[in-house]
């Protein structure tokens, strides 16, 4: 299934800028319309790549009781959703970490062994989160399954208290694992988690961070994460925006790794799932020129995740002995799109599409900055930043660039501000929810990347 790319460019003089200020929104998808609802698609074994999954369960004393039972039940549900073509490992961590099952195929025998292992689990003392992640990542890496999607899912309700506890060191471990092909997602349960650490580790592992306050939904969250892993159709996906000489300055507004190569901005968006598009928004400053001049050229490429059918077809291709052709990565790419600021009727719709993403971007940037200001006790800065978020919403609504429905899917700024100044636990609760949501929408400012001319 080829990648598809969609592009929109727009100006917003309503924000007080000049005609030189332009926003470019690129959307890349592995299937379906890039503007379609973001739905996870669970597909049959022949229509997807095999999944090599390790679930790392926090078995510390704070997990004891219903919480641990729900985590085990969520794992049992995962067992039921996988099959002999997949591999599963289960790791527990308390004062140390151990592999209690697998990695093994979930045929009848493997499934029975896994359930027996889960029956024997009990909680202990301590939280060696780093050790749990290490054992889980090594488990998925030592399985010889060409083309498998490899993922670690960590379920925890606390801070690391044993083994490695430093955030930067843990992040480096997960980033190294990602470089070896392992994605990491985090599920933080209850009010004892370190939401910043969870988000940092998920970002390093190109995964998601789910904050679960209501333990009854834990099974649904874990199931959705596994369904997302099943739906991966491409990985190592890069989006390229080659800028014309007219562009004097460019800025990436999403939280992706980005590097400039001459006058091309290369954005690594990682894995792409079926019908779950990724958006990449840029702000650019232009030099003098015509209003509809060319801004640049956009494209995307990545590595196709091969299904069982794909591999069977490759291995039977005449002229390739021993299936050699099917053992290497298969590249997928989009056609190149020429970017201009349209002067036709489509410009109105492009403005609305870009405005929706820009509103999300800036709302999250202002709320994140407000939390940072609160950390240092600067209440005036909190008010200023949240007022900016309110002003942007008002402007976009007045000019019919967004709808009330769009706002309903964003944090309510008034509610956020009220929650910030609540006592202790209530304020932390609001921050955990915001951190999880902000991470999973992949939106925050990462600063300015200067456009360099090739030498």
C-alpha positions as CSV (number, residue, x, y, z in Angstrom):
1,X,0.0,0.0,0.0
2,X,1.7,3.2,-1.1
3,X,2.0,6.3,1.1
4,X,-0.2,9.3,0.2
5,X,0.6,12.9,0.9
6,X,-1.8,15.9,1.2
7,X,-0.7,19.5,1.4
8,X,-2.3,22.8,2.3
9,X,-0.7,26.3,2.6
10,X,-2.4,29.4,4.0
11,X,-2.0,32.9,5.4
12,X,-3.8,34.3,8.4
13,X,-3.7,38.1,8.4
14,X,-6.3,37.9,11.1
15,X,-3.5,37.1,13.5
16,X,-1.7,40.4,12.8
17,X,1.1,39.0,10.6
18,X,2.1,40.1,7.2
19,X,1.7,38.5,3.7
20,X,5.2,37.1,4.2
21,X,3.9,34.8,7.0
22,X,2.7,31.4,5.7
23,X,1.8,28.1,7.3
24,X,2.2,24.8,5.4
25,X,0.4,21.6,6.6
26,X,1.5,18.2,5.2
27,X,-0.5,15.1,6.0
28,X,0.9,11.6,5.3
29,X,-1.1,8.5,5.4
30,X,-0.6,4.8,4.8
31,X,-4.1,4.1,3.6
32,X,-7.3,6.0,3.1
33,X,-7.9,9.7,3.1
34,X,-5.5,11.7,5.3
35,X,-8.4,13.7,6.7
36,X,-10.4,10.6,7.7
37,X,-11.1,9.9,11.4
38,X,-8.2,8.3,13.2
39,X,-9.3,4.8,13.8
40,X,-7.2,1.8,14.7
41,X,-7.7,-1.1,12.3
42,X,-7.2,-4.7,13.5
43,X,-6.5,-6.9,10.5
44,X,-6.2,-10.6,10.0
45,X,-2.9,-12.5,10.2
46,X,-2.4,-12.6,6.4
47,X,-3.1,-8.9,6.0
48,X,-0.6,-7.6,8.5
49,X,2.9,-8.0,9.7
50,X,3.6,-10.4,12.6
51,X,3.7,-8.7,16.0
52,X,6.5,-9.3,18.5
53,X,5.2,-7.8,21.7
54,X,6.5,-7.7,25.3
55,X,4.3,-6.5,28.1
56,X,6.2,-5.3,31.2
57,X,4.0,-5.4,34.3
58,X,4.8,-3.3,37.4
59,X,4.5,-5.8,40.3
60,X,5.4,-3.4,43.1
61,X,3.4,-3.3,46.3
62,X,1.3,-0.3,45.1
63,X,-0.1,-2.5,42.3
64,X,-1.4,-5.1,44.8
65,X,-5.1,-5.9,44.7
66,X,-7.6,-5.0,42.0
67,X,-5.1,-2.9,40.0
68,X,-2.7,-5.8,39.5
69,X,-5.7,-8.1,38.7
70,X,-6.9,-5.8,36.0
71,X,-3.4,-5.6,34.5
72,X,-3.2,-9.4,34.4
73,X,-6.7,-9.5,32.8
74,X,-5.7,-7.0,30.2
75,X,-2.7,-9.2,29.4
76,X,-5.0,-12.2,29.0
77,X,-7.1,-10.3,26.6
78,X,-4.0,-9.6,24.5
79,X,-3.2,-13.3,24.5
80,X,-6.7,-13.9,23.1
81,X,-6.2,-11.3,20.3
82,X,-2.9,-12.7,19.0
83,X,-2.1,-15.9,17.2
84,X,0.6,-18.4,16.3
85,X,2.1,-15.9,13.8
86,X,2.8,-13.5,16.6
87,X,5.2,-13.7,19.6
88,X,4.5,-12.5,23.1
89,X,6.7,-12.1,26.2
90,X,5.5,-11.1,29.7
91,X,7.9,-9.4,32.1
92,X,7.3,-8.4,35.7
93,X,9.3,-5.9,37.7
94,X,9.5,-5.0,41.4
95,X,12.9,-4.9,43.1
96,X,14.2,-6.7,40.1
97,X,12.9,-7.8,36.6
98,X,12.2,-11.2,35.2
99,X,10.7,-12.8,32.1
100,X,7.8,-14.9,33.3
101,X,6.7,-16.0,29.8
102,X,8.1,-16.2,26.3
103,X,8.9,-14.9,24.0
104,X,6.8,-17.6,22.4
105,X,4.2,-18.2,19.7
106,X,0.6,-18.2,20.9
107,X,-0.4,-21.5,19.5
108,X,-2.5,-23.8,21.8
109,X,0.4,-24.9,23.8
110,X,1.9,-21.4,24.1
111,X,-1.4,-19.9,25.1
112,X,-1.9,-22.5,27.8
113,X,1.6,-21.9,29.2
114,X,1.1,-18.1,29.2
115,X,-2.1,-18.4,31.2
116,X,-0.4,-20.7,33.7
117,X,2.4,-18.1,34.1
118,X,-0.1,-15.3,34.6
119,X,-1.9,-17.5,37.3
120,X,1.3,-17.6,39.3
121,X,2.0,-13.8,39.3
122,X,2.2,-11.9,42.6
123,X,3.4,-8.5,43.7
124,X,6.6,-7.7,45.5
125,X,8.4,-4.6,46.7
126,X,10.2,-1.9,44.7
127,X,9.9,-0.6,41.1
128,X,12.8,-1.5,38.8
129,X,11.2,0.1,35.7
130,X,14.5,0.3,33.8
131,X,15.1,-3.4,34.4
132,X,11.6,-4.3,33.3
133,X,12.0,-2.3,30.1
134,X,15.4,-3.9,29.4
135,X,14.2,-7.4,29.8
136,X,11.2,-6.7,27.6
137,X,13.2,-5.1,24.8
138,X,15.8,-7.9,24.8
139,X,12.9,-10.4,24.6
140,X,11.5,-8.9,21.4
141,X,14.9,-8.4,19.9
142,X,16.1,-12.0,20.3
143,X,13.2,-13.4,18.2
144,X,14.2,-14.1,14.6
145,X,11.1,-12.8,12.8
146,X,12.0,-10.8,9.7
147,X,9.7,-7.8,9.2
148,X,8.0,-8.1,12.6
149,X,6.6,-5.1,14.3
150,X,8.5,-5.0,17.6
151,X,6.9,-3.2,20.6
152,X,7.3,-3.0,24.3
153,X,4.3,-1.9,26.4
154,X,5.1,-0.9,30.0
155,X,2.3,-0.8,32.6
156,X,3.3,1.1,35.8
157,X,1.7,3.0,38.7
158,X,4.8,4.6,40.2
159,X,8.2,6.0,40.0
160,X,11.4,3.9,39.5
161,X,12.8,3.2,42.9
162,X,15.3,0.4,42.1
163,X,17.9,-0.1,39.5
164,X,18.4,2.9,37.2
165,X,16.2,5.9,38.3
166,X,17.6,8.8,36.4
167,X,15.3,10.1,33.7
168,X,18.1,10.9,31.2
169,X,19.7,7.5,31.6
170,X,16.3,5.7,31.1
171,X,15.5,7.9,28.1
172,X,18.9,7.0,26.6
173,X,18.2,3.3,27.0
174,X,14.8,3.5,25.3
175,X,16.2,5.7,22.5
176,X,18.9,3.1,21.9
177,X,16.3,0.4,21.8
178,X,14.3,2.4,19.3
179,X,17.4,2.6,17.1
180,X,17.5,-1.2,17.1
181,X,13.8,-1.4,16.0
182,X,11.9,-1.5,19.3
183,X,9.0,0.9,19.9
184,X,8.0,1.7,23.4
185,X,4.6,2.8,24.8
186,X,3.8,3.6,28.4
187,X,0.6,3.2,30.4
188,X,0.6,5.2,33.6
189,X,-2.0,4.0,36.1
190,X,-3.3,6.1,39.0
191,X,-2.1,9.1,40.8
192,X,1.4,7.9,41.7
193,X,3.0,8.1,38.3
194,X,5.7,10.4,37.0
195,X,3.9,11.7,33.9
196,X,6.9,13.5,32.7
197,X,9.0,10.4,32.8
198,X,6.3,8.4,31.0
199,X,6.1,11.0,28.3
200,X,9.8,11.2,27.9
201,X,10.2,7.4,27.5
202,X,7.3,7.2,25.1
203,X,8.8,9.9,23.0
204,X,12.2,8.3,23.0
205,X,10.6,5.0,21.9
206,X,8.3,6.6,19.2
207,X,5.3,5.3,21.2
208,X,2.3,6.6,23.1
209,X,1.7,7.6,26.7
210,X,-1.7,6.7,28.1
211,X,-2.7,8.0,31.5
212,X,-5.3,5.8,33.1
213,X,-7.0,7.3,36.1
214,X,-10.0,5.0,36.0
215,X,-8.6,1.5,36.3
216,X,-11.7,-0.1,34.7
217,X,-10.6,1.2,31.3
218,X,-7.2,-0.4,31.5
219,X,-8.1,-3.3,29.3
220,X,-9.5,-1.0,26.6
221,X,-6.3,1.1,26.6
222,X,-4.1,-2.0,26.3
223,X,-6.3,-3.4,23.5
224,X,-6.2,-0.2,21.6
225,X,-2.4,-0.1,21.8
226,X,-2.1,-3.6,20.5
227,X,-4.6,-3.0,17.7
228,X,-2.4,0.0,16.7
229,X,0.7,-2.2,16.6
230,X,-1.2,-4.6,14.3
231,X,-2.2,-1.7,12.0
232,X,1.4,-0.5,11.3
233,X,1.9,-0.3,7.5
234,X,5.1,1.7,7.2
235,X,8.0,2.6,9.5
236,X,11.0,4.9,9.4
237,X,8.8,7.4,7.5
238,X,10.4,10.7,6.7
239,X,8.5,13.8,5.4
240,X,10.6,16.2,3.3
241,X,9.9,19.8,2.6
242,X,12.3,21.2,0.0
243,X,12.0,25.0,0.3
244,X,12.3,27.4,-2.6
245,X,14.8,30.3,-2.5
246,X,11.9,32.6,-1.7
247,X,11.6,31.1,1.9
248,X,13.8,33.0,4.3
249,X,13.0,31.1,7.5
250,X,11.1,27.9,8.4
251,X,9.9,26.5,11.7
252,X,8.6,23.0,12.5
253,X,5.6,23.2,14.9
254,X,5.2,19.5,15.6
255,X,7.2,17.5,18.1
256,X,9.1,15.3,15.7
257,X,12.8,14.9,15.1
258,X,13.8,17.3,12.3
259,X,17.0,18.0,10.6
260,X,17.9,20.5,7.8
261,X,19.7,19.1,4.7
262,X,20.5,22.2,2.6
263,X,17.2,23.8,1.9
264,X,15.2,20.6,2.7
265,X,13.7,20.0,6.1
266,X,13.6,16.3,6.8
267,X,11.1,15.3,9.5
268,X,11.1,11.8,11.0
269,X,7.6,10.8,11.9
270,X,8.4,7.1,12.5
271,X,5.7,4.4,12.2
272,X,2.5,5.0,10.3
273,X,-0.7,3.0,10.8
274,X,-3.5,2.2,8.4
275,X,-6.0,5.0,8.3
276,X,-4.1,6.9,11.1
277,X,-2.5,9.9,9.3
278,X,0.3,12.1,10.7
279,X,0.2,15.8,10.3
280,X,3.3,18.0,10.0
281,X,2.9,21.8,10.3
282,X,5.5,24.4,9.3
283,X,5.6,28.2,9.7
284,X,7.5,30.0,7.1
285,X,8.6,33.6,6.4
286,X,8.9,34.6,2.8
287,X,10.8,37.2,0.9
288,X,9.4,39.5,-1.7
289,X,7.5,37.9,-4.6
290,X,4.2,37.1,-6.1
291,X,1.4,35.9,-3.8
292,X,1.1,32.5,-5.5
293,X,4.7,31.9,-6.0
294,X,6.1,28.3,-5.4
295,X,7.0,27.7,-1.8
296,X,8.7,24.4,-2.3
297,X,8.3,20.7,-3.0
298,X,7.0,18.1,-0.5
299,X,7.4,14.3,-0.5
300,X,7.5,11.4,2.0
301,X,9.2,8.0,2.0
302,X,9.6,5.1,4.4
303,X,9.9,1.3,4.7
304,X,6.9,-0.8,4.0
305,X,5.8,-3.3,6.6
306,X,5.4,-6.5,4.7
307,X,2.4,-8.7,5.4
308,X,2.5,-12.5,5.2
309,X,0.9,-12.2,1.7
310,X,3.6,-9.7,0.6
311,X,6.4,-12.0,1.7
312,X,4.9,-15.1,0.1
313,X,4.6,-13.2,-3.2
314,X,8.2,-11.9,-2.9
315,X,9.7,-15.3,-2.2
316,X,8.1,-16.9,-5.2
317,X,9.3,-14.2,-7.6
318,X,11.3,-15.9,-10.4
319,X,15.0,-15.1,-10.5
320,X,15.6,-14.7,-6.8
321,X,17.1,-17.8,-5.2
322,X,16.4,-18.7,-1.6
323,X,13.9,-15.9,-1.2
324,X,16.6,-13.3,-1.0
325,X,14.5,-10.6,-2.5
326,X,12.0,-10.9,0.3
327,X,14.5,-10.5,3.1
328,X,15.3,-6.8,2.6
329,X,13.3,-3.7,3.3
330,X,10.9,-2.4,0.6
331,X,10.8,1.3,0.2
332,X,7.5,3.2,-0.3
333,X,7.2,6.8,-1.2
334,X,4.8,9.5,-2.3
335,X,4.7,11.6,-5.4
336,X,6.3,15.0,-5.1
337,X,3.9,17.8,-4.5
338,X,4.5,21.4,-5.7
339,X,3.5,23.8,-2.9
340,X,1.9,27.2,-3.7
341,X,-0.6,29.4,-2.0
342,X,-3.7,28.8,-4.1
343,X,-5.8,31.8,-5.3
344,X,-8.7,29.6,-6.3
345,X,-11.8,28.4,-4.4
346,X,-9.8,25.7,-2.6
347,X,-7.9,28.3,-0.7
348,X,-10.9,28.9,1.7
349,X,-11.0,25.2,2.6
350,X,-7.2,25.1,2.9
351,X,-7.3,27.9,5.4
352,X,-9.8,26.0,7.5
353,X,-7.8,22.8,7.4
354,X,-4.6,24.6,8.4
355,X,-6.4,26.7,11.0
356,X,-7.6,23.6,12.9
357,X,-4.1,22.2,13.2
358,X,-2.6,25.6,14.0
359,X,-5.2,26.1,16.8
360,X,-4.3,22.8,18.3
361,X,-0.6,23.6,18.0
362,X,-0.8,26.9,19.7
363,X,-3.3,25.9,22.3
364,X,-1.0,23.2,23.5
365,X,2.1,25.4,23.3
366,X,0.4,28.1,25.5
367,X,-1.0,25.6,28.0
368,X,2.4,23.9,28.2
369,X,4.1,27.2,28.8
370,X,1.5,28.1,31.4
371,X,2.3,24.9,33.4
372,X,6.0,25.8,33.2
373,X,5.3,29.3,34.5
374,X,3.3,27.8,37.3
375,X,6.2,25.6,38.3
376,X,8.3,28.8,39.1
377,X,5.4,30.6,40.7
378,X,4.8,33.2,38.0
379,X,1.0,33.5,38.1
380,X,1.1,36.6,35.8
381,X,2.8,34.6,33.1
382,X,0.2,31.8,33.5
383,X,-2.6,34.3,32.9
384,X,-0.9,35.9,29.9
385,X,-0.3,32.6,28.2
386,X,-3.7,31.3,28.7
387,X,-5.2,34.6,27.5
388,X,-3.3,34.2,24.3
389,X,-4.9,30.8,23.8
390,X,-8.3,32.3,24.4
391,X,-7.7,35.1,22.0
392,X,-6.6,32.8,19.2
393,X,-9.8,30.7,19.7
394,X,-12.0,33.9,19.6
395,X,-10.3,35.1,16.4
396,X,-10.6,31.8,14.6
397,X,-14.3,31.5,15.6
398,X,-15.1,35.0,14.6
399,X,-13.7,34.5,11.1
400,X,-15.3,31.0,10.8
401,X,-12.0,29.3,10.5
402,X,-12.9,26.7,13.1
403,X,-16.2,25.5,14.5
404,X,-17.4,25.0,18.1
405,X,-17.0,21.2,17.5
406,X,-13.3,21.8,16.9
407,X,-13.0,23.6,20.3
408,X,-14.9,20.7,22.0
409,X,-11.9,18.5,21.2
410,X,-9.4,20.8,22.8
411,X,-8.7,21.5,26.4
412,X,-11.1,24.0,27.9
413,X,-8.7,26.9,28.8
414,X,-10.9,28.1,31.6
415,X,-11.1,24.7,33.2
416,X,-7.3,24.2,32.8
417,X,-6.6,27.5,34.5
418,X,-9.0,26.7,37.4
419,X,-7.4,23.3,37.8
420,X,-3.9,24.8,37.9
421,X,-4.6,26.6,41.1
422,X,-6.4,23.8,42.9
423,X,-4.8,22.2,45.9
424,X,-2.2,19.4,45.4
425,X,-3.7,16.3,43.9
426,X,-6.4,18.0,41.8
427,X,-3.8,20.1,40.0
428,X,-1.5,17.1,39.4
429,X,-4.4,15.1,38.1
430,X,-5.1,17.8,35.5
431,X,-1.5,18.0,34.5
432,X,-1.3,14.2,34.0
433,X,-4.3,14.3,31.7
434,X,-2.9,17.2,29.7
435,X,0.6,15.6,29.4
436,X,-0.8,12.3,28.1
437,X,-3.1,14.1,25.6
438,X,-0.4,16.5,24.4
439,X,2.1,13.7,23.9
440,X,-0.3,11.6,21.8
441,X,-1.4,14.4,19.6
442,X,2.3,15.0,18.8
443,X,2.0,18.8,19.1
444,X,4.3,21.3,20.7
445,X,6.8,23.9,19.5
446,X,10.4,22.6,19.1
447,X,12.0,25.9,18.1
448,X,13.3,27.4,14.9
449,X,15.4,25.4,12.4
450,X,17.3,27.8,10.2
451,X,17.2,27.1,6.5
452,X,20.8,26.6,5.2
453,X,21.9,26.9,1.7
454,X,23.8,23.9,0.4
455,X,27.6,24.4,0.4
